[in-house]
Amino acid sequence: MPQEENLQTFKPLIFRNEKEANNLVSDKKVIRIDAFSRQIRELFFIDNNKYIGTDKDKAYESSDFKNYLDSKKDSFVYIYYPWNFHLVKSVDDQDYFRLKTNRNQDLITAEEQKKLSKYNVAVLGMSVGSNIAFVLAQAGISKKILLADFDELDTTNLNRILAGVHQVGVNKAIVAARRIYEDNPFADVTALTEGVTETNLEPLLKNKEINCIVEEIDNIPFKIHIRELAIKYKVPVIMITDNGDGVVLHIERYDLGHTKIFSQDPAYFEEKISHGEMTKEQAGQVIMFDIVGGPEFVDPKMRAAGRRVIAKDLVSGAQLGSAAILGGVRATVAIKQIALGSDTRLDVRSYINPKF
């Protein structure tokens, strides 16, 4: 198998016929996958519910299936993934969306699903954020999604980022974007490999290209500034903070007129970040008191790990993959509720702890 050609590549190529696909990949070692044949069989039962519960083999022998197969014979595309050299024959965008979201019904209705797919989310920071982005994609939420992270994947990240050792050295936003496109080749992913800055974030907010921000960056002063921008442009902010086996969920409804940051007036943070930088000790105080709510709410093992980081006995703070996945689930539920208008609370800090 050839080496990956471009570490920055994260968008698949989509062709409407086999000849176009073969012209591009003829000189490459390609793994060909026919998903289309199975997909048509799934669609047949969705579109012909009188066959639900009947013997599948007999249904496929019916004239109804033969006619259905004939009606769908040209409803396919070829999808080429340059980073793993797979060429996939698949149903088109609309049929893929129906298949992908069919088992969401009616936990999410068809009308709700359409609304959720058009709810554009920006996920800033790809540690916990990568899990949130992928769970959103799985749920059919935010077909158009923005991912931002300047950092590259290290092996120490693999305890919480859904990736593999073959991706070490690849930008984290690209790793996450590829996973989303493998889940949904018809997604619309923007990957900011330089990370999020005021320069690239504010125009998107001003032009109303972002409906919700998921903020998962490490820089405390910029966390605050993102919320200042969110207040200005009335965009809700969701944040998940690791807390041992559990997580802390923050929901700040700036879209509904909320004006506080971590339950404090913005002026509260002006002195703390007046110089634009913070020591690890200062950042730790903000996380412990303002974000998590006080030392009594912090997992004792997290506090102990934090002290070791300050003492330079540990490279970085403790995080678990199970908590990152839990955060992805909880944030996705919150975003779904906001997008559908079922949660109108202005300021939420809740603790999710799976311990029995």
TIMI-140579 format. One record per residue (C-alpha): residue number from 1; x, y, z. Coordinates in Angstrom, 1 decimal. Layout:
# residues N
@resi: NUM u: X v: Y w: Z .
...
END
This chain:
# residues 356
@resi: 1 u: 0.0 v: 0.0 w: 0.0 .
@resi: 2 u: 1.5 v: 3.4 w: -1.0 .
@resi: 3 u: 2.4 v: 6.1 w: 1.5 .
@resi: 4 u: -0.3 v: 8.7 w: 2.2 .
@resi: 5 u: 0.2 v: 11.4 w: -0.4 .
@resi: 6 u: -0.9 v: 14.5 w: 1.5 .
@resi: 7 u: -1.2 v: 14.8 w: 5.3 .
@resi: 8 u: -3.5 v: 17.7 w: 4.8 .
@resi: 9 u: -6.1 v: 15.8 w: 2.7 .
@resi: 10 u: -9.4 v: 15.2 w: 4.5 .
@resi: 11 u: -12.1 v: 15.5 w: 1.8 .
@resi: 12 u: -13.2 v: 12.6 w: -0.3 .
@resi: 13 u: -13.7 v: 12.9 w: -4.0 .
@resi: 14 u: -17.2 v: 12.1 w: -5.3 .
@resi: 15 u: -17.8 v: 10.9 w: -8.9 .
@resi: 16 u: -21.1 v: 10.4 w: -10.7 .
@resi: 17 u: -19.9 v: 7.5 w: -12.8 .
@resi: 18 u: -17.3 v: 4.7 w: -12.7 .
@resi: 19 u: -15.4 v: 6.0 w: -15.7 .
@resi: 20 u: -14.6 v: 9.3 w: -14.0 .
@resi: 21 u: -13.5 v: 7.5 w: -10.9 .
@resi: 22 u: -11.3 v: 5.0 w: -12.8 .
@resi: 23 u: -9.6 v: 7.9 w: -14.7 .
@resi: 24 u: -8.5 v: 9.4 w: -11.5 .
@resi: 25 u: -7.4 v: 6.3 w: -9.5 .
@resi: 26 u: -6.2 v: 4.1 w: -12.4 .
@resi: 27 u: -2.5 v: 4.6 w: -11.4 .
@resi: 28 u: -3.1 v: 3.9 w: -7.7 .
@resi: 29 u: -3.6 v: 0.8 w: -5.6 .
@resi: 30 u: -7.2 v: 1.0 w: -4.8 .
@resi: 31 u: -9.4 v: -1.0 w: -2.4 .
@resi: 32 u: -12.9 v: -1.2 w: -4.1 .
@resi: 33 u: -16.0 v: -1.5 w: -2.0 .
@resi: 34 u: -19.5 v: -2.1 w: -3.2 .
@resi: 35 u: -21.8 v: -0.7 w: -0.5 .
@resi: 36 u: -24.5 v: 0.1 w: -3.1 .
@resi: 37 u: -25.9 v: -3.4 w: -3.4 .
@resi: 38 u: -26.5 v: -3.7 w: 0.3 .
@resi: 39 u: -27.8 v: -0.2 w: 0.6 .
@resi: 40 u: -30.5 v: -0.8 w: -2.1 .
@resi: 41 u: -31.7 v: -3.8 w: -0.2 .
@resi: 42 u: -32.0 v: -1.7 w: 3.0 .
@resi: 43 u: -33.8 v: 1.1 w: 1.1 .
@resi: 44 u: -36.3 v: -1.4 w: -0.4 .
@resi: 45 u: -37.7 v: -2.3 w: 3.0 .
@resi: 46 u: -37.8 v: 1.4 w: 4.0 .
@resi: 47 u: -39.7 v: 2.3 w: 0.9 .
@resi: 48 u: -41.9 v: -0.9 w: 0.8 .
@resi: 49 u: -43.1 v: -1.4 w: 4.3 .
@resi: 50 u: -45.5 v: -4.2 w: 3.4 .
@resi: 51 u: -42.5 v: -6.4 w: 3.3 .
@resi: 52 u: -41.3 v: -5.5 w: 6.8 .
@resi: 53 u: -41.2 v: -8.7 w: 8.9 .
@resi: 54 u: -41.3 v: -11.0 w: 5.9 .
@resi: 55 u: -38.7 v: -13.4 w: 4.7 .
@resi: 56 u: -35.9 v: -11.2 w: 3.2 .
@resi: 57 u: -34.9 v: -13.8 w: 0.5 .
@resi: 58 u: -38.4 v: -14.1 w: -0.8 .
@resi: 59 u: -38.8 v: -10.3 w: -0.8 .
@resi: 60 u: -35.7 v: -10.0 w: -2.9 .
@resi: 61 u: -37.2 v: -12.5 w: -5.4 .
@resi: 62 u: -40.4 v: -10.4 w: -5.8 .
@resi: 63 u: -41.3 v: -8.4 w: -8.8 .
@resi: 64 u: -41.5 v: -5.4 w: -6.5 .
@resi: 65 u: -37.8 v: -5.7 w: -5.7 .
@resi: 66 u: -36.8 v: -6.2 w: -9.3 .
@resi: 67 u: -38.7 v: -3.1 w: -10.3 .
@resi: 68 u: -37.2 v: -1.1 w: -7.4 .
@resi: 69 u: -33.8 v: -2.3 w: -8.3 .
@resi: 70 u: -34.4 v: -1.1 w: -11.9 .
@resi: 71 u: -35.6 v: 2.3 w: -10.6 .
@resi: 72 u: -32.5 v: 2.8 w: -8.5 .
@resi: 73 u: -29.9 v: 1.4 w: -11.0 .
@resi: 74 u: -28.5 v: 4.9 w: -11.7 .
@resi: 75 u: -28.8 v: 6.4 w: -8.2 .
@resi: 76 u: -25.2 v: 5.8 w: -7.2 .
@resi: 77 u: -21.9 v: 7.7 w: -6.8 .
@resi: 78 u: -18.3 v: 6.7 w: -6.4 .
@resi: 79 u: -16.5 v: 8.0 w: -3.3 .
@resi: 80 u: -12.7 v: 8.0 w: -3.2 .
@resi: 81 u: -10.9 v: 8.5 w: 0.1 .
@resi: 82 u: -7.3 v: 9.6 w: -0.7 .
@resi: 83 u: -6.0 v: 8.9 w: 2.8 .
@resi: 84 u: -6.9 v: 5.2 w: 2.9 .
@resi: 85 u: -7.3 v: 4.5 w: -0.9 .
@resi: 86 u: -10.8 v: 3.2 w: -0.7 .
@resi: 87 u: -13.1 v: 3.6 w: -3.7 .
@resi: 88 u: -16.7 v: 3.1 w: -2.5 .
@resi: 89 u: -19.8 v: 2.7 w: -4.7 .
@resi: 90 u: -22.7 v: 4.1 w: -2.7 .
@resi: 91 u: -26.2 v: 5.5 w: -2.9 .
@resi: 92 u: -26.4 v: 9.2 w: -3.5 .
@resi: 93 u: -26.7 v: 12.0 w: -0.9 .
@resi: 94 u: -30.4 v: 11.9 w: -0.3 .
@resi: 95 u: -30.7 v: 8.1 w: 0.0 .
@resi: 96 u: -27.6 v: 8.0 w: 2.2 .
@resi: 97 u: -29.2 v: 10.5 w: 4.6 .
@resi: 98 u: -32.4 v: 8.4 w: 4.8 .
@resi: 99 u: -30.4 v: 5.3 w: 5.5 .
@resi: 100 u: -28.1 v: 6.9 w: 8.0 .
@resi: 101 u: -30.9 v: 8.4 w: 10.1 .
@resi: 102 u: -33.6 v: 5.7 w: 9.6 .
@resi: 103 u: -33.0 v: 4.1 w: 13.0 .
@resi: 104 u: -33.1 v: 7.5 w: 14.7 .
@resi: 105 u: -36.9 v: 7.6 w: 14.1 .
@resi: 106 u: -38.9 v: 8.5 w: 16.0 .
@resi: 107 u: -36.5 v: 9.4 w: 18.8 .
@resi: 108 u: -35.8 v: 12.1 w: 16.3 .
@resi: 109 u: -38.6 v: 12.6 w: 13.8 .
@resi: 110 u: -37.9 v: 13.0 w: 10.0 .
@resi: 111 u: -38.7 v: 16.8 w: 10.3 .
@resi: 112 u: -36.5 v: 17.2 w: 13.3 .
@resi: 113 u: -33.7 v: 15.4 w: 11.6 .
@resi: 114 u: -33.8 v: 17.8 w: 8.7 .
@resi: 115 u: -33.7 v: 20.7 w: 11.1 .
@resi: 116 u: -30.8 v: 19.2 w: 13.0 .
@resi: 117 u: -28.8 v: 18.5 w: 9.9 .
@resi: 118 u: -28.9 v: 22.3 w: 9.0 .
@resi: 119 u: -27.8 v: 23.4 w: 12.5 .
@resi: 120 u: -24.2 v: 24.4 w: 12.0 .
@resi: 121 u: -21.8 v: 23.7 w: 14.8 .
@resi: 122 u: -18.2 v: 24.9 w: 15.3 .
@resi: 123 u: -16.1 v: 22.6 w: 17.5 .
@resi: 124 u: -13.0 v: 24.3 w: 18.8 .
@resi: 125 u: -10.4 v: 22.0 w: 20.2 .
@resi: 126 u: -10.1 v: 18.3 w: 19.2 .
@resi: 127 u: -9.5 v: 16.4 w: 22.4 .
@resi: 128 u: -12.9 v: 16.0 w: 24.0 .
@resi: 129 u: -14.1 v: 18.1 w: 20.9 .
@resi: 130 u: -13.2 v: 15.3 w: 18.5 .
@resi: 131 u: -15.6 v: 12.9 w: 20.3 .
@resi: 132 u: -18.3 v: 15.6 w: 20.3 .
@resi: 133 u: -17.9 v: 16.2 w: 16.6 .
@resi: 134 u: -18.1 v: 12.5 w: 15.7 .
@resi: 135 u: -21.2 v: 11.8 w: 17.9 .
@resi: 136 u: -22.9 v: 14.8 w: 16.2 .
@resi: 137 u: -22.0 v: 13.3 w: 12.8 .
@resi: 138 u: -23.4 v: 9.9 w: 13.9 .
@resi: 139 u: -26.6 v: 11.5 w: 15.0 .
@resi: 140 u: -27.1 v: 13.3 w: 11.8 .
@resi: 141 u: -26.6 v: 16.7 w: 13.4 .
@resi: 142 u: -24.6 v: 19.6 w: 11.8 .
@resi: 143 u: -24.0 v: 18.3 w: 8.2 .
@resi: 144 u: -21.9 v: 21.5 w: 7.9 .
@resi: 145 u: -19.5 v: 21.5 w: 10.7 .
@resi: 146 u: -16.3 v: 23.4 w: 11.5 .
@resi: 147 u: -13.4 v: 21.8 w: 13.4 .
@resi: 148 u: -10.4 v: 23.7 w: 14.7 .
@resi: 149 u: -7.1 v: 22.6 w: 16.3 .
@resi: 150 u: -3.5 v: 23.7 w: 15.5 .
@resi: 151 u: -2.0 v: 20.6 w: 17.2 .
@resi: 152 u: -0.9 v: 17.3 w: 15.8 .
@resi: 153 u: -1.8 v: 13.9 w: 17.1 .
@resi: 154 u: 0.6 v: 12.3 w: 19.5 .
@resi: 155 u: 0.5 v: 8.7 w: 20.8 .
@resi: 156 u: -0.4 v: 10.0 w: 24.3 .
@resi: 157 u: -3.6 v: 11.4 w: 22.8 .
@resi: 158 u: -4.8 v: 8.0 w: 21.8 .
@resi: 159 u: -6.3 v: 7.3 w: 25.2 .
@resi: 160 u: -9.1 v: 9.7 w: 24.4 .
@resi: 161 u: -9.1 v: 10.6 w: 20.7 .
@resi: 162 u: -10.7 v: 8.0 w: 18.3 .
@resi: 163 u: -7.7 v: 7.5 w: 16.0 .
@resi: 164 u: -4.8 v: 5.1 w: 15.3 .
@resi: 165 u: -1.1 v: 5.0 w: 15.5 .
@resi: 166 u: -0.9 v: 5.4 w: 11.7 .
@resi: 167 u: -2.2 v: 8.9 w: 12.2 .
@resi: 168 u: 0.5 v: 10.1 w: 14.7 .
@resi: 169 u: 1.8 v: 13.4 w: 13.3 .
@resi: 170 u: -1.4 v: 14.3 w: 11.5 .
@resi: 171 u: -3.2 v: 17.5 w: 12.5 .
@resi: 172 u: -6.0 v: 16.7 w: 15.0 .
@resi: 173 u: -8.7 v: 18.6 w: 13.1 .
@resi: 174 u: -7.8 v: 16.6 w: 10.0 .
@resi: 175 u: -8.0 v: 13.3 w: 11.9 .
@resi: 176 u: -11.5 v: 14.2 w: 13.1 .
@resi: 177 u: -12.6 v: 15.5 w: 9.7 .
@resi: 178 u: -11.6 v: 12.2 w: 8.1 .
@resi: 179 u: -13.5 v: 10.2 w: 10.6 .
@resi: 180 u: -16.6 v: 12.3 w: 10.0 .
@resi: 181 u: -16.3 v: 11.9 w: 6.2 .
@resi: 182 u: -15.9 v: 8.1 w: 6.6 .
@resi: 183 u: -19.2 v: 8.2 w: 8.6 .
@resi: 184 u: -20.9 v: 10.6 w: 6.1 .
@resi: 185 u: -19.1 v: 11.2 w: 2.8 .
@resi: 186 u: -21.6 v: 13.9 w: 2.0 .
@resi: 187 u: -20.8 v: 16.0 w: 5.0 .
@resi: 188 u: -19.4 v: 19.5 w: 4.7 .
@resi: 189 u: -16.4 v: 19.8 w: 7.0 .
@resi: 190 u: -14.1 v: 22.8 w: 7.4 .
@resi: 191 u: -10.9 v: 22.1 w: 9.2 .
@resi: 192 u: -8.9 v: 25.0 w: 10.6 .
@resi: 193 u: -5.5 v: 23.5 w: 11.1 .
@resi: 194 u: -4.1 v: 26.8 w: 12.4 .
@resi: 195 u: -6.5 v: 26.6 w: 15.3 .
@resi: 196 u: -9.2 v: 29.1 w: 16.2 .
@resi: 197 u: -8.3 v: 32.8 w: 16.3 .
@resi: 198 u: -10.3 v: 36.0 w: 16.5 .
@resi: 199 u: -9.4 v: 36.6 w: 12.9 .
@resi: 200 u: -11.0 v: 33.4 w: 11.6 .
@resi: 201 u: -13.8 v: 33.1 w: 14.2 .
@resi: 202 u: -15.4 v: 36.5 w: 14.3 .
@resi: 203 u: -16.2 v: 36.8 w: 10.5 .
@resi: 204 u: -18.1 v: 33.4 w: 10.7 .
@resi: 205 u: -20.1 v: 34.6 w: 13.7 .
@resi: 206 u: -20.8 v: 38.0 w: 12.1 .
@resi: 207 u: -22.0 v: 36.3 w: 8.9 .
@resi: 208 u: -24.2 v: 33.9 w: 11.0 .
@resi: 209 u: -22.4 v: 30.8 w: 9.6 .
@resi: 210 u: -22.3 v: 29.2 w: 13.1 .
@resi: 211 u: -25.4 v: 28.4 w: 15.1 .
@resi: 212 u: -23.5 v: 26.9 w: 18.1 .
@resi: 213 u: -20.0 v: 26.9 w: 19.5 .
@resi: 214 u: -18.5 v: 23.9 w: 21.2 .
@resi: 215 u: -15.5 v: 25.3 w: 23.1 .
@resi: 216 u: -12.8 v: 22.8 w: 24.1 .
@resi: 217 u: -9.6 v: 24.8 w: 24.0 .
@resi: 218 u: -6.9 v: 24.9 w: 26.7 .
@resi: 219 u: -6.1 v: 28.6 w: 26.6 .
@resi: 220 u: -8.1 v: 30.3 w: 29.4 .
@resi: 221 u: -7.9 v: 33.9 w: 28.2 .
@resi: 222 u: -9.2 v: 32.8 w: 24.8 .
@resi: 223 u: -11.9 v: 30.8 w: 26.4 .
@resi: 224 u: -13.2 v: 34.0 w: 27.9 .
@resi: 225 u: -12.8 v: 35.9 w: 24.6 .
@resi: 226 u: -14.7 v: 33.3 w: 22.7 .
@resi: 227 u: -17.6 v: 33.9 w: 25.1 .
@resi: 228 u: -17.3 v: 37.7 w: 24.6 .
@resi: 229 u: -17.7 v: 37.2 w: 20.9 .
@resi: 230 u: -20.6 v: 34.8 w: 21.5 .
@resi: 231 u: -22.3 v: 37.4 w: 23.6 .
@resi: 232 u: -21.8 v: 40.0 w: 20.9 .
@resi: 233 u: -23.2 v: 37.8 w: 18.1 .
@resi: 234 u: -25.8 v: 35.9 w: 20.3 .
@resi: 235 u: -24.5 v: 32.3 w: 19.7 .
@resi: 236 u: -24.8 v: 29.6 w: 22.4 .
@resi: 237 u: -21.7 v: 28.0 w: 23.8 .
@resi: 238 u: -21.4 v: 24.4 w: 25.0 .
@resi: 239 u: -18.4 v: 23.1 w: 27.0 .
@resi: 240 u: -17.4 v: 19.7 w: 28.5 .
@resi: 241 u: -14.8 v: 19.5 w: 31.2 .
@resi: 242 u: -13.2 v: 16.2 w: 32.2 .
@resi: 243 u: -13.6 v: 15.3 w: 35.8 .
@resi: 244 u: -12.2 v: 11.9 w: 36.5 .
@resi: 245 u: -14.7 v: 9.3 w: 35.3 .
@resi: 246 u: -17.3 v: 12.0 w: 34.9 .
@resi: 247 u: -17.6 v: 15.3 w: 33.1 .
@resi: 248 u: -19.0 v: 18.8 w: 33.8 .
@resi: 249 u: -21.3 v: 20.2 w: 31.2 .
@resi: 250 u: -21.6 v: 24.0 w: 30.7 .
@resi: 251 u: -24.4 v: 25.5 w: 28.6 .
@resi: 252 u: -24.4 v: 29.3 w: 28.1 .
@resi: 253 u: -27.4 v: 30.6 w: 26.1 .
@resi: 254 u: -26.0 v: 33.8 w: 24.7 .
@resi: 255 u: -28.5 v: 33.3 w: 21.9 .
@resi: 256 u: -31.3 v: 34.0 w: 24.4 .
@resi: 257 u: -29.7 v: 37.1 w: 25.9 .
@resi: 258 u: -27.5 v: 35.5 w: 28.6 .
@resi: 259 u: -24.5 v: 37.9 w: 29.4 .
@resi: 260 u: -22.5 v: 36.1 w: 32.0 .
@resi: 261 u: -19.3 v: 34.0 w: 31.6 .
@resi: 262 u: -19.1 v: 30.9 w: 33.8 .
@resi: 263 u: -21.9 v: 32.5 w: 35.9 .
@resi: 264 u: -19.7 v: 35.7 w: 36.5 .
@resi: 265 u: -20.0 v: 39.2 w: 35.0 .
@resi: 266 u: -17.4 v: 39.6 w: 32.2 .
@resi: 267 u: -15.6 v: 42.3 w: 34.3 .
@resi: 268 u: -14.8 v: 39.6 w: 36.8 .
@resi: 269 u: -12.3 v: 38.1 w: 34.3 .
@resi: 270 u: -10.8 v: 41.3 w: 33.1 .
@resi: 271 u: -8.2 v: 41.5 w: 35.9 .
@resi: 272 u: -7.4 v: 37.8 w: 35.7 .
@resi: 273 u: -6.5 v: 38.0 w: 32.0 .
@resi: 274 u: -5.3 v: 41.6 w: 31.8 .
@resi: 275 u: -1.9 v: 40.5 w: 30.6 .
@resi: 276 u: -3.3 v: 38.0 w: 28.1 .
@resi: 277 u: -1.4 v: 35.1 w: 29.7 .
@resi: 278 u: -1.8 v: 32.9 w: 32.8 .
@resi: 279 u: 0.5 v: 30.6 w: 34.8 .
@resi: 280 u: -0.6 v: 27.0 w: 35.2 .
@resi: 281 u: -1.5 v: 27.8 w: 38.8 .
@resi: 282 u: -3.7 v: 30.7 w: 37.7 .
@resi: 283 u: -5.4 v: 28.6 w: 35.0 .
@resi: 284 u: -5.9 v: 25.8 w: 37.5 .
@resi: 285 u: -7.7 v: 28.2 w: 39.9 .
@resi: 286 u: -10.1 v: 29.3 w: 37.1 .
@resi: 287 u: -10.8 v: 25.7 w: 36.1 .
@resi: 288 u: -11.3 v: 24.6 w: 39.7 .
@resi: 289 u: -13.4 v: 27.5 w: 41.0 .
@resi: 290 u: -15.0 v: 29.2 w: 38.1 .
@resi: 291 u: -15.5 v: 26.3 w: 35.7 .
@resi: 292 u: -16.0 v: 23.2 w: 37.9 .
@resi: 293 u: -17.5 v: 25.1 w: 40.8 .
@resi: 294 u: -15.0 v: 24.5 w: 43.7 .
@resi: 295 u: -12.6 v: 21.9 w: 44.9 .
@resi: 296 u: -15.3 v: 19.9 w: 46.5 .
@resi: 297 u: -16.7 v: 19.2 w: 43.0 .
@resi: 298 u: -13.3 v: 18.1 w: 41.5 .
@resi: 299 u: -12.5 v: 14.4 w: 41.4 .
@resi: 300 u: -9.8 v: 13.9 w: 44.1 .
@resi: 301 u: -7.6 v: 12.0 w: 41.7 .
@resi: 302 u: -7.8 v: 14.9 w: 39.2 .
@resi: 303 u: -6.7 v: 17.3 w: 42.0 .
@resi: 304 u: -3.8 v: 15.1 w: 42.8 .
@resi: 305 u: -2.8 v: 14.9 w: 39.1 .
@resi: 306 u: -3.0 v: 18.7 w: 38.9 .
@resi: 307 u: -0.6 v: 19.1 w: 41.7 .
@resi: 308 u: 1.8 v: 16.7 w: 40.0 .
@resi: 309 u: 1.6 v: 18.8 w: 36.8 .
@resi: 310 u: 2.4 v: 22.0 w: 38.7 .
@resi: 311 u: 5.3 v: 20.2 w: 40.3 .
@resi: 312 u: 6.5 v: 19.1 w: 36.8 .
@resi: 313 u: 6.1 v: 15.5 w: 37.8 .
@resi: 314 u: 3.5 v: 14.9 w: 35.1 .
@resi: 315 u: 3.6 v: 16.3 w: 31.6 .
@resi: 316 u: -0.1 v: 17.2 w: 31.4 .
@resi: 317 u: -3.4 v: 16.8 w: 33.2 .
@resi: 318 u: -5.1 v: 13.5 w: 33.6 .
@resi: 319 u: -7.9 v: 12.6 w: 31.1 .
@resi: 320 u: -9.8 v: 9.4 w: 30.3 .
@resi: 321 u: -11.1 v: 8.2 w: 27.0 .
@resi: 322 u: -14.3 v: 7.0 w: 28.7 .
@resi: 323 u: -14.9 v: 10.5 w: 30.0 .
@resi: 324 u: -14.2 v: 12.0 w: 26.6 .
@resi: 325 u: -16.8 v: 9.7 w: 25.0 .
@resi: 326 u: -19.3 v: 10.5 w: 27.8 .
@resi: 327 u: -18.7 v: 14.2 w: 27.1 .
@resi: 328 u: -19.4 v: 13.6 w: 23.4 .
@resi: 329 u: -22.7 v: 12.0 w: 24.2 .
@resi: 330 u: -23.8 v: 14.6 w: 26.7 .
@resi: 331 u: -22.8 v: 17.6 w: 24.6 .
@resi: 332 u: -24.6 v: 16.1 w: 21.6 .
@resi: 333 u: -27.8 v: 15.7 w: 23.6 .
@resi: 334 u: -27.6 v: 19.3 w: 24.7 .
@resi: 335 u: -27.0 v: 20.6 w: 21.2 .
@resi: 336 u: -30.0 v: 18.6 w: 19.9 .
@resi: 337 u: -32.2 v: 20.1 w: 22.6 .
@resi: 338 u: -31.0 v: 23.6 w: 21.9 .
@resi: 339 u: -31.5 v: 23.2 w: 18.1 .
@resi: 340 u: -35.0 v: 21.9 w: 18.5 .
@resi: 341 u: -35.9 v: 24.5 w: 21.1 .
@resi: 342 u: -36.6 v: 22.1 w: 23.9 .
@resi: 343 u: -34.1 v: 23.6 w: 26.4 .
@resi: 344 u: -34.3 v: 27.3 w: 27.1 .
@resi: 345 u: -32.3 v: 27.5 w: 30.3 .
@resi: 346 u: -29.9 v: 30.4 w: 30.2 .
@resi: 347 u: -26.9 v: 29.1 w: 32.2 .
@resi: 348 u: -26.4 v: 25.4 w: 33.1 .
@resi: 349 u: -23.6 v: 23.7 w: 34.9 .
@resi: 350 u: -24.3 v: 20.1 w: 35.5 .
@resi: 351 u: -22.2 v: 17.2 w: 36.8 .
@resi: 352 u: -22.4 v: 13.8 w: 35.0 .
@resi: 353 u: -20.8 v: 11.1 w: 37.0 .
@resi: 354 u: -21.2 v: 7.5 w: 35.9 .
@resi: 355 u: -19.9 v: 5.9 w: 39.1 .
@resi: 356 u: -22.2 v: 3.5 w: 40.8 .
END
